[in-house]
Amino acid sequence: MDYHFVSKSEFRRLLEQGRFVEHAKFGGNYYGAAELEFSYPLGQGKNVVVVMEPQGIAQFKKAAKERGWPFLSVFVNNPISVIADRYIMRVLQAAREAYGEGETPDPKPHVKRLTAMFEQEQFWAVEARKNDMFDVKFETFDETNAESIVKFILNHVKKEQ
């Protein structure tokens, strides 16, 4: 699935038209998964993998059930170090772009967003552990268990076909 960026007003218009099977607002920005991104490949007999937060999973699970789509939800906890590394790379890219345009990046929004991400990810981990929205849960995804997680998912897909 590719990312498609639209203005906030366009996002709200698409949302009102019911074009998303999942959506959320985080950090002042809107995020969503368009129905077409799933209905087309699934209609072609392909599998779709998407990364969502728990609230999105709940919305998507409902939409998948309503549409008769196959569905397997897997929770993989992100250690804080992974979150920080991923975000730092985004900040560095944004800084390169700002400097390239002759601007000086403001660190304040980045610090605020990184703090919010840490808090949110920890909340998601707690939510995932305390309810049954996920079919399977893994506490980490690293070199020690990456192969077993991938094999689990592939075996599930094989059984569905």
VMD Tcl script that builds the backbone (N, CA, C; Angstrom):
set m [mol new atoms 483]
animate dup $m
set s [atomselect $m all]
$s set {name element resname resid chain x y z} {
  {N N MET 1 A 0.853 -1.170 0.000}
  {CA C MET 1 A 0.000 0.000 0.000}
  {C C MET 1 A 0.898 1.231 0.000}
  {N N ASP 2 A 0.588 2.166 -0.846}
  {CA C ASP 2 A 1.345 3.399 -0.946}
  {C C ASP 2 A 0.684 4.490 -0.117}
  {N N TYR 3 A 1.488 5.460 0.305}
  {CA C TYR 3 A 0.947 6.625 0.986}
  {C C TYR 3 A 0.473 7.620 -0.056}
  {N N HIS 4 A -0.666 8.216 0.200}
  {CA C HIS 4 A -1.197 9.274 -0.654}
  {C C HIS 4 A -1.464 10.467 0.254}
  {N N PHE 5 A -0.896 11.592 -0.065}
  {CA C PHE 5 A -1.039 12.774 0.769}
  {C C PHE 5 A -2.055 13.714 0.153}
  {N N VAL 6 A -3.014 14.120 0.978}
  {CA C VAL 6 A -4.045 15.068 0.546}
  {C C VAL 6 A -4.177 16.140 1.615}
  {N N SER 7 A -4.797 17.231 1.265}
  {CA C SER 7 A -5.013 18.314 2.223}
  {C C SER 7 A -6.012 17.852 3.286}
  {N N LYS 8 A -6.044 18.566 4.395}
  {CA C LYS 8 A -6.993 18.222 5.463}
  {C C LYS 8 A -8.434 18.338 4.981}
  {N N SER 9 A -8.718 19.346 4.180}
  {CA C SER 9 A -10.092 19.503 3.684}
  {C C SER 9 A -10.466 18.354 2.752}
  {N N GLU 10 A -9.517 17.933 1.909}
  {CA C GLU 10 A -9.775 16.799 1.014}
  {C C GLU 10 A -9.964 15.518 1.821}
  {N N PHE 11 A -9.168 15.344 2.865}
  {CA C PHE 11 A -9.304 14.158 3.707}
  {C C PHE 11 A -10.700 14.122 4.341}
  {N N ARG 12 A -11.121 15.260 4.880}
  {CA C ARG 12 A -12.458 15.314 5.504}
  {C C ARG 12 A -13.558 15.018 4.479}
  {N N ARG 13 A -13.392 15.513 3.247}
  {CA C ARG 13 A -14.373 15.239 2.185}
  {C C ARG 13 A -14.432 13.742 1.882}
  {N N LEU 14 A -13.281 13.109 1.749}
  {CA C LEU 14 A -13.242 11.667 1.486}
  {C C LEU 14 A -13.823 10.875 2.652}
  {N N LEU 15 A -13.561 11.347 3.855}
  {CA C LEU 15 A -14.104 10.692 5.051}
  {C C LEU 15 A -15.633 10.763 5.055}
  {N N GLU 16 A -16.167 11.925 4.729}
  {CA C GLU 16 A -17.621 12.093 4.668}
  {C C GLU 16 A -18.251 11.193 3.605}
  {N N GLN 17 A -17.509 10.900 2.560}
  {CA C GLN 17 A -18.000 10.024 1.493}
  {C C GLN 17 A -17.864 8.545 1.857}
  {N N GLY 18 A -17.296 8.259 3.019}
  {CA C GLY 18 A -17.146 6.867 3.447}
  {C C GLY 18 A -16.075 6.112 2.685}
  {N N ARG 19 A -15.039 6.795 2.240}
  {CA C ARG 19 A -14.005 6.170 1.413}
  {C C ARG 19 A -12.899 5.488 2.223}
  {N N PHE 20 A -12.962 5.592 3.562}
  {CA C PHE 20 A -11.931 4.987 4.402}
  {C C PHE 20 A -12.503 3.818 5.198}
  {N N VAL 21 A -11.707 2.767 5.337}
  {CA C VAL 21 A -12.102 1.651 6.201}
  {C C VAL 21 A -11.499 1.827 7.587}
  {N N GLU 22 A -10.624 2.808 7.713}
  {CA C GLU 22 A -9.977 3.116 8.991}
  {C C GLU 22 A -9.451 4.534 8.897}
  {N N HIS 23 A -9.555 5.282 9.998}
  {CA C HIS 23 A -9.001 6.633 10.013}
  {C C HIS 23 A -8.734 7.064 11.449}
  {N N ALA 24 A -7.826 8.032 11.584}
  {CA C ALA 24 A -7.497 8.577 12.902}
  {C C ALA 24 A -6.891 9.964 12.716}
  {N N LYS 25 A -6.922 10.725 13.780}
  {CA C LYS 25 A -6.245 12.012 13.812}
  {C C LYS 25 A -5.180 11.907 14.895}
  {N N PHE 26 A -3.939 12.192 14.533}
  {CA C PHE 26 A -2.841 12.095 15.480}
  {C C PHE 26 A -1.868 13.231 15.213}
  {N N GLY 27 A -1.498 13.929 16.270}
  {CA C GLY 27 A -0.539 15.016 16.124}
  {C C GLY 27 A -1.008 16.119 15.193}
  {N N GLY 28 A -2.319 16.328 15.127}
  {CA C GLY 28 A -2.859 17.370 14.260}
  {C C GLY 28 A -3.004 16.963 12.811}
  {N N ASN 29 A -2.612 15.738 12.482}
  {CA C ASN 29 A -2.711 15.240 11.113}
  {C C ASN 29 A -3.711 14.097 11.031}
  {N N TYR 30 A -4.272 13.915 9.851}
  {CA C TYR 30 A -5.219 12.833 9.613}
  {C C TYR 30 A -4.515 11.673 8.910}
  {N N TYR 31 A -4.904 10.472 9.273}
  {CA C TYR 31 A -4.360 9.259 8.660}
  {C C TYR 31 A -5.532 8.339 8.360}
  {N N GLY 32 A -5.441 7.613 7.270}
  {CA C GLY 32 A -6.533 6.706 6.960}
  {C C GLY 32 A -6.142 5.681 5.919}
  {N N ALA 33 A -6.916 4.623 5.884}
  {CA C ALA 33 A -6.733 3.557 4.897}
  {C C ALA 33 A -7.954 3.555 3.993}
  {N N ALA 34 A -7.725 3.852 2.725}
  {CA C ALA 34 A -8.814 3.929 1.756}
  {C C ALA 34 A -9.302 2.528 1.394}
  {N N GLU 35 A -10.605 2.382 1.281}
  {CA C GLU 35 A -11.194 1.085 0.945}
  {C C GLU 35 A -10.621 0.523 -0.357}
  {N N LEU 36 A -10.416 1.364 -1.338}
  {CA C LEU 36 A -9.916 0.918 -2.636}
  {C C LEU 36 A -8.541 0.253 -2.535}
  {N N GLU 37 A -7.727 0.695 -1.576}
  {CA C GLU 37 A -6.397 0.104 -1.388}
  {C C GLU 37 A -6.484 -1.372 -0.991}
  {N N PHE 38 A -7.639 -1.791 -0.507}
  {CA C PHE 38 A -7.817 -3.177 -0.072}
  {C C PHE 38 A -8.733 -3.955 -1.002}
  {N N SER 39 A -9.834 -3.328 -1.421}
  {CA C SER 39 A -10.809 -4.059 -2.220}
  {C C SER 39 A -10.231 -4.518 -3.556}
  {N N TYR 40 A -9.396 -3.697 -4.182}
  {CA C TYR 40 A -8.843 -4.084 -5.477}
  {C C TYR 40 A -7.889 -5.281 -5.355}
  {N N PRO 41 A -6.823 -5.205 -4.529}
  {CA C PRO 41 A -5.921 -6.371 -4.460}
  {C C PRO 41 A -6.601 -7.617 -3.905}
  {N N LEU 42 A -7.483 -7.465 -2.933}
  {CA C LEU 42 A -8.184 -8.631 -2.400}
  {C C LEU 42 A -9.065 -9.262 -3.469}
  {N N GLY 43 A -9.672 -8.432 -4.293}
  {CA C GLY 43 A -10.486 -8.930 -5.399}
  {C C GLY 43 A -9.656 -9.668 -6.437}
  {N N GLN 44 A -8.362 -9.393 -6.481}
  {CA C GLN 44 A -7.435 -10.070 -7.390}
  {C C GLN 44 A -6.817 -11.313 -6.744}
  {N N GLY 45 A -7.287 -11.651 -5.525}
  {CA C GLY 45 A -6.755 -12.821 -4.827}
  {C C GLY 45 A -5.425 -12.586 -4.142}
  {N N LYS 46 A -5.046 -11.330 -3.968}
  {CA C LYS 46 A -3.772 -10.997 -3.328}
  {C C LYS 46 A -3.979 -10.742 -1.842}
  {N N ASN 47 A -2.917 -10.874 -1.084}
  {CA C ASN 47 A -2.936 -10.545 0.340}
  {C C ASN 47 A -2.471 -9.113 0.522}
  {N N VAL 48 A -2.938 -8.480 1.581}
  {CA C VAL 48 A -2.566 -7.113 1.889}
  {C C VAL 48 A -2.069 -7.074 3.323}
  {N N VAL 49 A -0.937 -6.432 3.529}
  {CA C VAL 49 A -0.395 -6.249 4.864}
  {C C VAL 49 A -0.367 -4.757 5.137}
  {N N VAL 50 A -0.839 -4.368 6.293}
  {CA C VAL 50 A -0.875 -2.951 6.649}
  {C C VAL 50 A -0.515 -2.803 8.125}
  {N N VAL 51 A 0.146 -1.713 8.457}
  {CA C VAL 51 A 0.516 -1.423 9.837}
  {C C VAL 51 A -0.448 -0.372 10.362}
  {N N MET 52 A -1.103 -0.694 11.473}
  {CA C MET 52 A -2.073 0.221 12.081}
  {C C MET 52 A -1.934 0.197 13.589}
  {N N GLU 53 A -2.402 1.256 14.209}
  {CA C GLU 53 A -2.456 1.295 15.667}
  {C C GLU 53 A -3.739 0.596 16.125}
  {N N PRO 54 A -3.842 0.259 17.417}
  {CA C PRO 54 A -4.996 -0.531 17.887}
  {C C PRO 54 A -6.368 0.039 17.555}
  {N N GLN 55 A -6.542 1.351 17.639}
  {CA C GLN 55 A -7.842 1.943 17.303}
  {C C GLN 55 A -8.164 1.673 15.833}
  {N N GLY 56 A -7.171 1.787 14.971}
  {CA C GLY 56 A -7.359 1.513 13.554}
  {C C GLY 56 A -7.665 0.054 13.293}
  {N N ILE 57 A -7.017 -0.827 14.046}
  {CA C ILE 57 A -7.274 -2.262 13.895}
  {C C ILE 57 A -8.733 -2.567 14.206}
  {N N ALA 58 A -9.253 -1.976 15.267}
  {CA C ALA 58 A -10.651 -2.214 15.637}
  {C C ALA 58 A -11.586 -1.761 14.500}
  {N N GLN 59 A -11.313 -0.590 13.923}
  {CA C GLN 59 A -12.132 -0.094 12.813}
  {C C GLN 59 A -12.003 -1.002 11.592}
  {N N PHE 60 A -10.763 -1.387 11.294}
  {CA C PHE 60 A -10.523 -2.198 10.113}
  {C C PHE 60 A -11.115 -3.592 10.262}
  {N N LYS 61 A -11.008 -4.157 11.441}
  {CA C LYS 61 A -11.560 -5.498 11.693}
  {C C LYS 61 A -13.064 -5.503 11.412}
  {N N LYS 62 A -13.741 -4.460 11.866}
  {CA C LYS 62 A -15.181 -4.333 11.628}
  {C C LYS 62 A -15.467 -4.206 10.128}
  {N N ALA 63 A -14.694 -3.355 9.448}
  {CA C ALA 63 A -14.893 -3.152 8.011}
  {C C ALA 63 A -14.619 -4.442 7.240}
  {N N ALA 64 A -13.575 -5.176 7.628}
  {CA C ALA 64 A -13.241 -6.429 6.945}
  {C C ALA 64 A -14.365 -7.449 7.114}
  {N N LYS 65 A -14.911 -7.530 8.320}
  {CA C LYS 65 A -16.010 -8.468 8.579}
  {C C LYS 65 A -17.229 -8.101 7.734}
  {N N GLU 66 A -17.563 -6.807 7.673}
  {CA C GLU 66 A -18.714 -6.349 6.884}
  {C C GLU 66 A -18.544 -6.661 5.396}
  {N N ARG 67 A -17.300 -6.640 4.920}
  {CA C ARG 67 A -17.031 -6.830 3.493}
  {C C ARG 67 A -16.637 -8.271 3.147}
  {N N GLY 68 A -16.527 -9.116 4.160}
  {CA C GLY 68 A -16.140 -10.502 3.926}
  {C C GLY 68 A -14.677 -10.673 3.554}
  {N N TRP 69 A -13.833 -9.736 3.962}
  {CA C TRP 69 A -12.403 -9.811 3.672}
  {C C TRP 69 A -11.720 -10.721 4.678}
  {N N PRO 70 A -10.724 -11.488 4.251}
  {CA C PRO 70 A -9.943 -12.271 5.210}
  {C C PRO 70 A -9.159 -11.306 6.104}
  {N N PHE 71 A -8.923 -11.698 7.352}
  {CA C PHE 71 A -8.313 -10.767 8.297}
  {C C PHE 71 A -7.514 -11.523 9.343}
  {N N LEU 72 A -6.301 -11.102 9.569}
  {CA C LEU 72 A -5.455 -11.604 10.652}
  {C C LEU 72 A -4.778 -10.394 11.268}
  {N N SER 73 A -4.980 -10.189 12.549}
  {CA C SER 73 A -4.341 -9.051 13.213}
  {C C SER 73 A -3.187 -9.559 14.073}
  {N N VAL 74 A -2.033 -8.940 13.867}
  {CA C VAL 74 A -0.817 -9.311 14.588}
  {C C VAL 74 A -0.288 -8.070 15.277}
  {N N PHE 75 A -0.078 -8.153 16.577}
  {CA C PHE 75 A 0.508 -7.042 17.325}
  {C C PHE 75 A 1.987 -7.328 17.528}
  {N N VAL 76 A 2.819 -6.380 17.124}
  {CA C VAL 76 A 4.253 -6.462 17.366}
  {C C VAL 76 A 4.647 -5.196 18.117}
  {N N ASN 77 A 5.092 -5.366 19.335}
  {CA C ASN 77 A 5.469 -4.227 20.163}
  {C C ASN 77 A 6.759 -3.599 19.638}
  {N N ASN 78 A 6.802 -2.292 19.601}
  {CA C ASN 78 A 8.005 -1.566 19.207}
  {C C ASN 78 A 8.760 -1.113 20.442}
  {N N PRO 79 A 9.990 -1.564 20.630}
  {CA C PRO 79 A 10.781 -1.020 21.739}
  {C C PRO 79 A 10.999 0.480 21.529}
  {N N ILE 80 A 11.143 1.213 22.601}
  {CA C ILE 80 A 11.345 2.668 22.528}
  {C C ILE 80 A 12.531 2.999 21.627}
  {N N SER 81 A 13.581 2.190 21.654}
  {CA C SER 81 A 14.754 2.472 20.817}
  {C C SER 81 A 14.399 2.448 19.329}
  {N N VAL 82 A 13.515 1.549 18.925}
  {CA C VAL 82 A 13.093 1.475 17.526}
  {C C VAL 82 A 12.289 2.725 17.156}
  {N N ILE 83 A 11.403 3.123 18.047}
  {CA C ILE 83 A 10.596 4.320 17.801}
  {C C ILE 83 A 11.502 5.540 17.660}
  {N N ALA 84 A 12.442 5.678 18.584}
  {CA C ALA 84 A 13.347 6.827 18.558}
  {C C ALA 84 A 14.191 6.827 17.286}
  {N N ASP 85 A 14.770 5.688 16.945}
  {CA C ASP 85 A 15.594 5.612 15.727}
  {C C ASP 85 A 14.792 5.989 14.492}
  {N N ARG 86 A 13.584 5.449 14.390}
  {CA C ARG 86 A 12.737 5.723 13.232}
  {C C ARG 86 A 12.402 7.214 13.139}
  {N N TYR 87 A 12.072 7.804 14.269}
  {CA C TYR 87 A 11.693 9.211 14.251}
  {C C TYR 87 A 12.902 10.108 14.003}
  {N N ILE 88 A 14.033 9.769 14.577}
  {CA C ILE 88 A 15.238 10.576 14.363}
  {C C ILE 88 A 15.586 10.620 12.877}
  {N N MET 89 A 15.412 9.506 12.191}
  {CA C MET 89 A 15.664 9.493 10.747}
  {C C MET 89 A 14.712 10.445 10.026}
  {N N ARG 90 A 13.472 10.507 10.467}
  {CA C ARG 90 A 12.509 11.438 9.856}
  {C C ARG 90 A 12.910 12.884 10.120}
  {N N VAL 91 A 13.368 13.159 11.343}
  {CA C VAL 91 A 13.783 14.517 11.701}
  {C C VAL 91 A 15.003 14.924 10.869}
  {N N LEU 92 A 15.954 14.015 10.727}
  {CA C LEU 92 A 17.139 14.321 9.924}
  {C C LEU 92 A 16.770 14.623 8.474}
  {N N GLN 93 A 15.840 13.847 7.926}
  {CA C GLN 93 A 15.400 14.087 6.553}
  {C C GLN 93 A 14.720 15.457 6.444}
  {N N ALA 94 A 13.865 15.775 7.397}
  {CA C ALA 94 A 13.189 17.079 7.388}
  {C C ALA 94 A 14.208 18.211 7.517}
  {N N ALA 95 A 15.233 18.019 8.348}
  {CA C ALA 95 A 16.268 19.042 8.516}
  {C C ALA 95 A 17.040 19.225 7.210}
  {N N ARG 96 A 17.394 18.131 6.547}
  {CA C ARG 96 A 18.109 18.226 5.267}
  {C C ARG 96 A 17.284 19.038 4.257}
  {N N GLU 97 A 15.987 18.738 4.220}
  {CA C GLU 97 A 15.117 19.453 3.282}
  {C C GLU 97 A 15.028 20.934 3.629}
  {N N ALA 98 A 14.899 21.240 4.924}
  {CA C ALA 98 A 14.804 22.640 5.353}
  {C C ALA 98 A 16.092 23.387 5.023}
  {N N TYR 99 A 17.229 22.798 5.371}
  {CA C TYR 99 A 18.508 23.446 5.063}
  {C C TYR 99 A 18.697 23.597 3.558}
  {N N GLY 100 A 18.228 22.611 2.801}
  {CA C GLY 100 A 18.329 22.674 1.342}
  {C C GLY 100 A 17.523 23.826 0.757}
  {N N GLU 101 A 16.473 24.218 1.466}
  {CA C GLU 101 A 15.635 25.341 1.023}
  {C C GLU 101 A 16.049 26.652 1.684}
  {N N GLY 102 A 17.204 26.637 2.385}
  {CA C GLY 102 A 17.705 27.850 3.020}
  {C C GLY 102 A 17.019 28.200 4.326}
  {N N GLU 103 A 16.305 27.258 4.921}
  {CA C GLU 103 A 15.592 27.508 6.175}
  {C C GLU 103 A 16.333 26.840 7.336}
  {N N THR 104 A 16.007 27.271 8.536}
  {CA C THR 104 A 16.525 26.628 9.737}
  {C C THR 104 A 15.367 25.908 10.410}
  {N N PRO 105 A 15.473 24.585 10.576}
  {CA C PRO 105 A 14.353 23.834 11.170}
  {C C PRO 105 A 14.156 24.179 12.640}
  {N N ASP 106 A 12.912 24.217 13.043}
  {CA C ASP 106 A 12.544 24.467 14.439}
  {C C ASP 106 A 12.449 23.129 15.165}
  {N N PRO 107 A 13.241 22.892 16.210}
  {CA C PRO 107 A 13.219 21.594 16.893}
  {C C PRO 107 A 11.982 21.373 17.767}
  {N N LYS 108 A 11.295 22.446 18.171}
  {CA C LYS 108 A 10.188 22.308 19.125}
  {C C LYS 108 A 9.083 21.356 18.660}
  {N N PRO 109 A 8.591 21.454 17.422}
  {CA C PRO 109 A 7.537 20.517 17.020}
  {C C PRO 109 A 8.010 19.068 17.015}
  {N N HIS 110 A 9.290 18.857 16.694}
  {CA C HIS 110 A 9.824 17.499 16.662}
  {C C HIS 110 A 9.910 16.900 18.064}
  {N N VAL 111 A 10.327 17.708 19.023}
  {CA C VAL 111 A 10.414 17.239 20.413}
  {C C VAL 111 A 9.013 16.896 20.920}
  {N N LYS 112 A 8.062 17.750 20.624}
  {CA C LYS 112 A 6.675 17.521 21.051}
  {C C LYS 112 A 6.120 16.239 20.430}
  {N N ARG 113 A 6.377 16.049 19.138}
  {CA C ARG 113 A 5.855 14.862 18.450}
  {C C ARG 113 A 6.526 13.584 18.957}
  {N N LEU 114 A 7.838 13.615 19.178}
  {CA C LEU 114 A 8.533 12.432 19.672}
  {C C LEU 114 A 8.026 12.048 21.061}
  {N N THR 115 A 7.800 13.028 21.907}
  {CA C THR 115 A 7.257 12.762 23.238}
  {C C THR 115 A 5.872 12.127 23.127}
  {N N ALA 116 A 5.045 12.670 22.251}
  {CA C ALA 116 A 3.698 12.108 22.046}
  {C C ALA 116 A 3.777 10.685 21.513}
  {N N MET 117 A 4.730 10.429 20.613}
  {CA C MET 117 A 4.880 9.077 20.066}
  {C C MET 117 A 5.244 8.081 21.171}
  {N N PHE 118 A 6.176 8.453 22.043}
  {CA C PHE 118 A 6.556 7.555 23.139}
  {C C PHE 118 A 5.349 7.220 24.005}
  {N N GLU 119 A 4.599 8.255 24.361}
  {CA C GLU 119 A 3.422 8.041 25.202}
  {C C GLU 119 A 2.386 7.179 24.486}
  {N N GLN 120 A 2.131 7.466 23.222}
  {CA C GLN 120 A 1.115 6.751 22.460}
  {C C GLN 120 A 1.496 5.289 22.262}
  {N N GLU 121 A 2.741 5.028 21.888}
  {CA C GLU 121 A 3.178 3.645 21.663}
  {C C GLU 121 A 3.052 2.814 22.934}
  {N N GLN 122 A 3.391 3.407 24.073}
  {CA C GLN 122 A 3.253 2.676 25.340}
  {C C GLN 122 A 1.785 2.391 25.632}
  {N N PHE 123 A 0.913 3.349 25.348}
  {CA C PHE 123 A -0.528 3.160 25.523}
  {C C PHE 123 A -1.019 2.032 24.625}
  {N N TRP 124 A -0.566 2.023 23.370}
  {CA C TRP 124 A -0.986 0.981 22.434}
  {C C TRP 124 A -0.578 -0.403 22.920}
  {N N ALA 125 A 0.623 -0.499 23.469}
  {CA C ALA 125 A 1.097 -1.795 23.972}
  {C C ALA 125 A 0.209 -2.278 25.111}
  {N N VAL 126 A -0.166 -1.381 25.997}
  {CA C VAL 126 A -1.054 -1.743 27.109}
  {C C VAL 126 A -2.410 -2.173 26.573}
  {N N GLU 127 A -2.964 -1.408 25.626}
  {CA C GLU 127 A -4.256 -1.749 25.028}
  {C C GLU 127 A -4.210 -3.114 24.354}
  {N N ALA 128 A -3.137 -3.379 23.631}
  {CA C ALA 128 A -3.010 -4.656 22.920}
  {C C ALA 128 A -2.962 -5.828 23.889}
  {N N ARG 129 A -2.319 -5.626 25.021}
  {CA C ARG 129 A -2.187 -6.713 25.997}
  {C C ARG 129 A -3.489 -6.984 26.745}
  {N N LYS 130 A -4.294 -5.959 26.936}
  {CA C LYS 130 A -5.451 -6.144 27.819}
  {C C LYS 130 A -6.757 -6.488 27.106}
  {N N ASN 131 A -6.769 -6.490 25.785}
  {CA C ASN 131 A -8.012 -6.876 25.121}
  {C C ASN 131 A -7.725 -7.863 23.995}
  {N N ASP 132 A -8.762 -8.363 23.399}
  {CA C ASP 132 A -8.642 -9.434 22.413}
  {C C ASP 132 A -8.764 -8.967 20.962}
  {N N MET 133 A -8.367 -7.747 20.679}
  {CA C MET 133 A -8.516 -7.273 19.304}
  {C C MET 133 A -7.493 -7.899 18.355}
  {N N PHE 134 A -6.414 -8.452 18.889}
  {CA C PHE 134 A -5.385 -9.055 18.054}
  {C C PHE 134 A -5.473 -10.568 18.110}
  {N N ASP 135 A -5.284 -11.188 16.944}
  {CA C ASP 135 A -5.303 -12.646 16.874}
  {C C ASP 135 A -4.049 -13.250 17.494}
  {N N VAL 136 A -2.932 -12.548 17.392}
  {CA C VAL 136 A -1.673 -13.012 17.969}
  {C C VAL 136 A -0.838 -11.789 18.358}
  {N N LYS 137 A -0.030 -11.925 19.399}
  {CA C LYS 137 A 0.773 -10.809 19.901}
  {C C LYS 137 A 2.227 -11.246 20.056}
  {N N PHE 138 A 3.129 -10.361 19.649}
  {CA C PHE 138 A 4.562 -10.564 19.837}
  {C C PHE 138 A 5.111 -9.351 20.571}
  {N N GLU 139 A 5.963 -9.581 21.534}
  {CA C GLU 139 A 6.502 -8.470 22.326}
  {C C GLU 139 A 7.619 -7.714 21.607}
  {N N THR 140 A 8.272 -8.339 20.652}
  {CA C THR 140 A 9.310 -7.652 19.886}
  {C C THR 140 A 9.346 -8.212 18.475}
  {N N PHE 141 A 10.007 -7.490 17.626}
  {CA C PHE 141 A 10.282 -7.960 16.273}
  {C C PHE 141 A 11.752 -7.653 16.035}
  {N N ASP 142 A 12.589 -8.653 16.151}
  {CA C ASP 142 A 14.021 -8.466 15.969}
  {C C ASP 142 A 14.623 -9.727 15.373}
  {N N GLU 143 A 15.934 -9.766 15.314}
  {CA C GLU 143 A 16.592 -10.907 14.672}
  {C C GLU 143 A 16.317 -12.232 15.378}
  {N N THR 144 A 15.878 -12.204 16.633}
  {CA C THR 144 A 15.622 -13.456 17.348}
  {C C THR 144 A 14.293 -14.092 16.986}
  {N N ASN 145 A 13.325 -13.298 16.537}
  {CA C ASN 145 A 12.012 -13.879 16.249}
  {C C ASN 145 A 11.406 -13.456 14.910}
  {N N ALA 146 A 12.120 -12.681 14.127}
  {CA C ALA 146 A 11.578 -12.206 12.848}
  {C C ALA 146 A 11.150 -13.367 11.964}
  {N N GLU 147 A 11.977 -14.390 11.869}
  {CA C GLU 147 A 11.658 -15.520 10.999}
  {C C GLU 147 A 10.408 -16.258 11.478}
  {N N SER 148 A 10.288 -16.450 12.778}
  {CA C SER 148 A 9.110 -17.170 13.286}
  {C C SER 148 A 7.832 -16.361 13.093}
  {N N ILE 149 A 7.903 -15.046 13.204}
  {CA C ILE 149 A 6.722 -14.206 12.978}
  {C C ILE 149 A 6.300 -14.291 11.510}
  {N N VAL 150 A 7.249 -14.164 10.615}
  {CA C VAL 150 A 6.939 -14.238 9.187}
  {C C VAL 150 A 6.369 -15.609 8.835}
  {N N LYS 151 A 6.958 -16.674 9.359}
  {CA C LYS 151 A 6.456 -18.031 9.090}
  {C C LYS 151 A 5.029 -18.193 9.615}
  {N N PHE 152 A 4.756 -17.658 10.797}
  {CA C PHE 152 A 3.407 -17.737 11.366}
  {C C PHE 152 A 2.401 -17.088 10.421}
  {N N ILE 153 A 2.721 -15.895 9.955}
  {CA C ILE 153 A 1.802 -15.169 9.070}
  {C C ILE 153 A 1.626 -15.928 7.753}
  {N N LEU 154 A 2.717 -16.400 7.181}
  {CA C LEU 154 A 2.619 -17.142 5.910}
  {C C LEU 154 A 1.804 -18.420 6.065}
  {N N ASN 155 A 1.987 -19.125 7.172}
  {CA C ASN 155 A 1.188 -20.336 7.414}
  {C C ASN 155 A -0.284 -20.008 7.554}
  {N N HIS 156 A -0.606 -18.900 8.183}
  {CA C HIS 156 A -2.010 -18.502 8.324}
  {C C HIS 156 A -2.611 -18.200 6.962}
  {N N VAL 157 A -1.869 -17.454 6.126}
  {CA C VAL 157 A -2.345 -17.108 4.791}
  {C C VAL 157 A -2.567 -18.372 3.977}
  {N N LYS 158 A -1.646 -19.320 4.077}
  {CA C LYS 158 A -1.750 -20.577 3.342}
  {C C LYS 158 A -3.031 -21.326 3.719}
  {N N LYS 159 A -3.374 -21.324 5.005}
  {CA C LYS 159 A -4.586 -22.013 5.488}
  {C C LYS 159 A -5.846 -21.344 4.963}
  {N N GLU 160 A -5.811 -20.015 4.804}
  {CA C GLU 160 A -6.984 -19.254 4.335}
  {C C GLU 160 A -7.309 -19.552 2.875}
  {N N GLN 161 A -6.297 -19.931 2.099}
  {CA C GLN 161 A -6.502 -20.109 0.657}
  {C C GLN 161 A -7.054 -21.422 0.331}
}
mol reanalyze $m
mol bondsrecalc $m
mol representation Tube
mol addrep $m
